[in-house]
Amino acid sequence: RLISLLPIIILLSITSYFVYDSYKNYKAVQILQDKLSTNRELNGLIDNISREKGMTVIYLGNSSPSTLKSLVKQRKLVDAKAKLYLSHIKNQPKLHGYSKDISSFETALNQIKAGRKLVDTHKTNFHSIYEIYRNAEKIGMTILQTITVQQTDPKIHELSAKYIAFIRASAATADERDFISFAIARSARLQEEDVNKWILLIAKSDFFNYDTIQNKTVVKKLDAIFNNEDNKKLFEDINRARTGVERANILASNDKVDYKINPGVWFAILSEKTNLFSQAEEIILTAINQRATAVKTEALQILAITLIIWVVSIILAILAFLLSNEIAKNIRSLEDVLRKVAQDTNESDKAIDINLHTAKGTQEAYNLLEKIIEQTKEDKKAAQEASEAKSMFLA
């Protein structure tokens, strides 16, 4: 029974593990693909929150009717995208792994709505409203960065790391855009603390690379974005604008600074840079989705193969169990027969232990059979001698 069942049990255990692991990978990839869909929506929502933040700080710096009109339109767009995203994710039970973050994000969106009233009535300041928007962006980015938490595929991890890097660079660019837009709009000198913050934002917004990506197709598409002549010129324009803002701030004789650049122009060129990052993020998300589809197909194939082996193992285990029981039953019947024979042939008072499940019992059975064979030979010889004597007597 041990010899027949143990290998099958080991096989069944191994295949059970692979069935579970394949199913887990398959479900993880399914969740990843659902996350990719919601990440696109959330990415668009964060970008629009960032635009509203920038337009809000410009309005705080220079409350013109045209800026307010554009700001109202942007608010409606943010509300529509927020409603769509929240309804989508709440109807996806698979994505409730970060329900706590979703709840925090919803609270942050409500804080933005409350802050709008303060902006319209001029009962708030730049730092307060800036932090309200930044809090919502930070929570949204935290959700974005959970995209590959359950993934073990190295290619997906590689792409997701670059995806997160572009998200951070885009967020830093938006922060720089809004931070300097407010200063330009109100023609205010940057304090030393503000300059240090600006330098940190520049370092974060310009710190991005994709040299380590192994997917040549993705690299080629990213090169088409960042090595494009028009986009190179955009980066040069941004650096010139930065230099102009820095020079105007240094040369100013008082707290009022003539930056010689319109806040709308500054906002536009920095927004164009965030758009480039958004294009890069979309390329990487598409590549992740393609890789996820391939992983999903592989996991499904492995699941099908291991499931077949698992079913066959169960069938073999059942057959082996039934066969071992039948063999054990036959052995017990044979033991009963041998015990009866032992009782008939045993001339001494010593009991013979017949147990074919042990080596000692099997040896006793062999000894008994040899004894029976010898006794049978002697009985046959005695019978022959008696028959010959009878024949001789009759003759």
C-alpha positions in Angstrom: 0.0 0.0 0.0 2.8 2.4 0.9 4.7 1.6 -2.3 1.7 2.0 -4.5 0.2 5.2 -2.9 3.3 7.2 -1.8 4.5 8.2 -5.3 1.0 9.1 -6.3 0.5 11.2 -3.2 3.8 13.0 -3.9 2.7 13.7 -7.5 -0.7 14.8 -6.3 0.9 17.2 -3.8 3.2 18.7 -6.4 0.5 19.2 -9.0 -1.8 20.6 -6.4 0.8 23.3 -5.6 1.3 24.1 -9.3 -2.5 24.2 -9.8 -2.9 26.7 -7.0 0.2 28.7 -8.0 -1.0 28.9 -11.7 -4.5 29.9 -10.7 -3.1 32.6 -8.3 -0.9 34.0 -11.1 -3.8 33.9 -13.5 -6.1 35.8 -11.1 -3.2 38.3 -10.3 -2.8 39.1 -14.0 -6.6 39.5 -14.4 -6.5 42.0 -11.5 -3.5 43.8 -13.0 -5.4 44.2 -16.3 -8.4 45.7 -14.4 -6.0 48.0 -12.6 -4.4 49.1 -15.9 -7.9 50.2 -17.0 -8.6 52.1 -13.8 -5.1 53.5 -13.7 -5.7 55.3 -17.1 -8.8 56.9 -15.6 -7.0 57.8 -12.4 -4.0 59.2 -14.3 -6.3 61.4 -16.3 -8.1 62.5 -13.2 -4.8 63.4 -11.4 -3.6 65.4 -14.5 -6.9 67.4 -14.4 -6.7 68.0 -10.7 -3.2 69.3 -11.3 -4.4 71.6 -14.0 -7.1 72.9 -11.7 -4.5 73.4 -9.0 -2.4 75.5 -11.4 -5.3 77.6 -12.6 -6.4 78.1 -9.1 -3.1 79.5 -7.9 -3.0 81.7 -11.0 -6.4 83.0 -10.0 -5.3 83.6 -6.5 -2.3 85.6 -7.8 -4.4 87.6 -10.4 -8.2 87.3 -10.1 -9.2 88.0 -13.6 -12.7 87.1 -15.0 -11.1 85.1 -17.9 -9.1 83.0 -15.5 -12.2 82.3 -13.4 -14.2 81.3 -16.4 -11.5 78.8 -17.4 -11.2 77.6 -13.8 -14.9 76.9 -13.6 -14.8 74.8 -16.8 -11.8 72.8 -15.4 -13.7 72.2 -12.1 -16.6 70.6 -14.0 -14.2 68.4 -15.9 -12.5 67.3 -12.7 -15.9 66.5 -11.1 -17.0 64.5 -14.1 -13.8 62.4 -14.2 -13.9 61.9 -10.5 -17.4 60.6 -10.6 -16.6 58.2 -13.4 -13.5 56.9 -11.7 -15.1 56.4 -8.3 -18.2 54.7 -9.8 -15.9 52.4 -11.8 -13.7 51.3 -9.0 -16.6 50.8 -6.5 -18.2 48.4 -9.0 -15.0 46.3 -9.2 -14.8 44.0 -6.2 -11.4 42.7 -7.3 -9.9 46.2 -6.9 -11.0 46.7 -3.3 -7.6 45.7 -2.0 -6.8 49.3 -1.6 -10.3 50.4 -0.4 -8.7 52.4 2.4 -6.8 54.5 -0.1 -9.9 55.0 -2.2 -11.8 56.2 0.8 -9.0 58.7 1.6 -8.9 59.8 -2.0 -12.7 60.4 -2.0 -12.2 62.5 1.2 -9.5 64.5 -0.5 -11.8 65.2 -3.5 -14.4 66.5 -1.1 -11.8 68.8 0.5 -11.1 70.2 -3.0 -14.8 71.0 -3.4 -14.8 72.7 -0.1 -11.7 74.7 -0.9 -13.2 76.0 -4.1 -15.7 78.0 -2.2 -12.9 79.6 -0.2 -11.0 80.4 -3.4 -14.1 82.1 -4.9 -14.6 84.2 -1.8 -10.9 84.9 -1.4 -10.9 83.4 2.1 -7.8 81.2 1.7 -4.2 81.6 0.7 -1.8 79.9 -1.7 -0.2 77.5 0.7 -3.5 76.2 2.2 -5.2 75.6 -1.1 -1.9 74.2 -2.6 -1.7 71.6 0.1 -5.3 70.5 -0.4 -4.7 69.8 -4.1 -1.3 68.2 -3.3 -2.9 65.9 -0.8 -5.3 64.6 -3.4 -2.5 64.1 -5.9 -0.3 62.2 -3.4 -3.1 59.8 -2.5 -3.9 59.3 -6.2 -0.2 58.6 -6.9 -0.1 56.1 -4.0 -2.9 54.2 -5.7 -1.2 54.3 -9.0 2.0 52.8 -7.5 0.1 49.7 -6.3 -0.3 48.6 -9.9 2.1 45.6 -9.6 2.0 44.7 -5.9 0.9 41.1 -6.6 3.1 40.5 -9.7 6.2 38.3 -9.8 7.0 38.7 -13.5 10.3 40.6 -13.8 9.4 42.3 -17.1 6.2 43.8 -15.7 8.2 45.0 -12.6 10.8 46.6 -14.9 8.1 48.5 -16.9 6.1 49.4 -13.8 9.2 51.0 -12.2 9.7 53.3 -15.2 6.0 54.0 -15.2 6.1 55.2 -11.6 9.3 57.2 -12.4 7.4 59.1 -15.1 4.5 59.6 -12.8 6.8 61.2 -10.2 8.5 63.4 -12.8 5.1 64.5 -14.1 3.9 65.4 -10.6 7.1 67.4 -9.9 6.7 69.3 -13.2 3.2 70.1 -12.3 4.3 71.3 -8.9 7.0 73.5 -10.4 4.5 74.9 -12.9 2.0 75.8 -10.2 4.5 77.1 -7.7 6.2 79.5 -10.2 2.8 80.4 -11.8 1.7 81.9 -8.5 4.8 83.9 -8.1 4.7 85.3 -11.7 0.9 86.0 -11.4 1.4 88.3 -8.4 4.9 89.5 -9.4 6.3 88.4 -6.0 10.0 87.8 -5.2 11.0 84.3 -4.3 12.3 83.9 -0.8 15.3 81.7 -0.1 13.1 78.9 1.1 11.0 79.2 -2.1 14.2 79.0 -4.3 15.4 75.9 -2.5 12.0 74.3 -3.0 12.0 75.3 -6.7 15.5 73.8 -7.2 14.3 70.5 -5.6 11.3 70.4 -7.9 13.5 71.0 -11.0 15.7 68.1 -10.0 12.7 65.8 -9.6 11.0 66.9 -12.8 14.2 66.5 -14.9 15.2 63.2 -13.3 13.9 60.5 -15.7 15.5 58.0 -18.0 14.5 54.7 -19.7 17.9 53.3 -20.6 17.4 50.1 -18.6 14.2 49.1 -20.4 14.8 45.8 -22.3 11.8 46.1 -24.5 13.2 47.6 -27.7 9.8 48.6 -29.0 9.0 50.6 -25.9 12.4 52.3 -26.1 11.9 53.2 -29.7 8.5 54.8 -29.0 9.9 56.8 -26.0 12.8 58.0 -28.2 10.2 59.2 -30.7 8.8 61.4 -27.9 11.9 62.7 -26.1 14.3 62.9 -29.0 11.8 64.7 -31.2 13.2 68.1 -32.4 10.1 70.0 -31.3 10.1 68.4 -27.9 13.8 69.1 -27.5 13.1 72.7 -28.3 10.3 72.6 -25.7 12.8 71.6 -23.0 15.2 74.3 -24.1 12.3 76.9 -23.9 11.6 75.7 -20.3 15.2 76.1 -19.3 15.3 79.6 -20.8 12.1 80.5 -19.0 13.6 79.2 -15.7 16.7 81.2 -16.3 14.6 84.3 -17.0 12.6 83.8 -13.8 15.7 83.3 -11.8 17.5 86.4 -13.3 14.4 88.6 -12.8 14.2 87.5 -9.2 17.9 88.3 -8.6 17.8 91.7 -10.3 14.7 92.9 -8.6 15.3 95.9 -6.3 12.2 95.2 -4.1 9.5 92.6 -3.4 7.8 93.4 -6.8 9.5 91.5 -9.7 9.0 92.0 -13.4 9.4 88.5 -14.6 8.7 89.4 -18.2 6.9 86.2 -18.8 3.1 85.8 -18.8 1.9 83.2 -16.2 -0.3 81.7 -18.9 2.8 81.1 -21.1 4.7 79.6 -18.2 1.7 77.4 -17.4 1.3 76.3 -21.0 4.9 75.2 -21.6 5.1 73.3 -18.4 1.8 71.7 -19.1 3.1 70.6 -22.5 6.0 68.9 -20.6 3.5 67.0 -18.4 1.7 66.0 -21.6 4.9 64.4 -22.8 5.2 62.4 -19.6 1.5 61.3 -20.0 2.3 60.0 -23.5 5.2 58.1 -22.1 3.1 56.7 -19.3 0.5 55.5 -21.8 3.2 53.8 -23.9 4.5 51.9 -20.8 0.9 51.0 -19.7 0.2 49.5 -23.1 3.4 47.5 -22.9 2.5 46.3 -19.4 -0.9 45.2 -20.7 0.7 43.3 -23.6 3.1 41.5 -21.2 0.2 40.8 -18.8 -1.8 39.2 -21.6 1.2 37.0 -22.5 1.7 36.0 -18.8 -2.0 35.3 -18.5 -1.9 33.0 -21.5 1.2 31.2 -20.1 -0.5 30.9 -16.7 -3.7 29.5 -18.3 -1.7 26.9 -20.3 0.2 25.8 -17.2 -3.0 25.7 -15.2 -4.7 23.5 -17.8 -1.7 21.1 -18.0 -1.3 20.8 -14.2 -5.1 20.5 -13.7 -5.1 17.5 -16.1 -2.2 15.9 -14.3 -3.9 16.7 -11.0 -7.1 14.9 -12.1 -5.2 11.9 -13.4 -3.3 11.7 -10.1 -6.5 11.6 -8.2 -7.8 8.8 -10.4 -4.6 6.9 -10.0 -4.7 7.4 -6.3 -8.3 6.0 -6.1 -7.3 3.0 -8.3 -4.2 2.4 -6.2 -6.2 2.6 -3.0 -8.8 0.1 -4.3 -6.2 -2.2 -5.6 -4.2 -2.2 -2.4 -7.4 -3.0 -0.5 -8.1 -5.9 -2.8 -4.5 -7.2 -2.4 -4.8 -6.8 1.4 -8.0 -8.7 1.4 -6.5 -11.6 -0.6 -3.5 -11.6 1.8 -5.8 -11.8 4.8 -7.6 -14.8 3.2 -4.3 -16.5 2.5 -3.2 -15.9 6.1 -6.4 -17.5 7.4 -5.8 -20.6 5.2 -2.1 -20.8 6.3 -3.1 -20.5 10.0 -5.6 -23.4 9.6 -2.9 -25.5 7.8 -0.4 -24.6 10.6 -2.9 -25.8 13.2 -3.3 -29.1 11.4 0.4 -29.7 10.8 1.9 -28.3 14.0 2.9 -31.2 16.3 4.3 -29.0 19.0 2.5 -26.7 21.4 4.3 -23.6 20.0 2.0 -21.3 18.0 3.1 -20.2 14.6 2.6 -16.5 13.8 1.4 -16.1 10.2 1.4 -12.4 9.3 2.3 -11.8 5.6 2.6 -8.0 6.3 5.9 -8.6 8.2 9.2 -10.2 7.2 9.1 -12.5 10.2 5.5 -13.7 9.4 6.4 -14.2 5.7 9.4 -16.3 6.7 7.2 -18.4 9.1 4.8 -19.0 6.1 7.7 -20.1 3.9 8.9 -22.5 6.7 5.4 -23.8 7.1 5.1 -24.5 3.3 8.5 -26.3 3.2 7.4 -28.4 6.2 4.1 -29.2 4.4 5.9 -30.1 1.2 8.3 -32.4 3.2 5.5 -34.0 5.1 3.6 -34.5 1.8 6.6 -36.2 0.3 7.0 -38.5 3.3 3.2 -39.3 3.3 3.5 -40.1 -0.4 6.5 -42.3 0.1 4.8 -44.1 3.0 1.7 -44.6 0.9 3.7 -46.1 -2.0 5.6 -48.4 0.4 2.2 -49.6 1.9 0.8 -50.1 -1.6 3.8 -52.2 -2.6 3.6 -54.3 0.6 -0.1 -54.9 0.0 0.7 -55.9 -3.6 3.4 -58.3 -2.5 1.1 -59.7 0.2 -1.7 -60.3 -2.3 0.8 -61.9 -4.8 
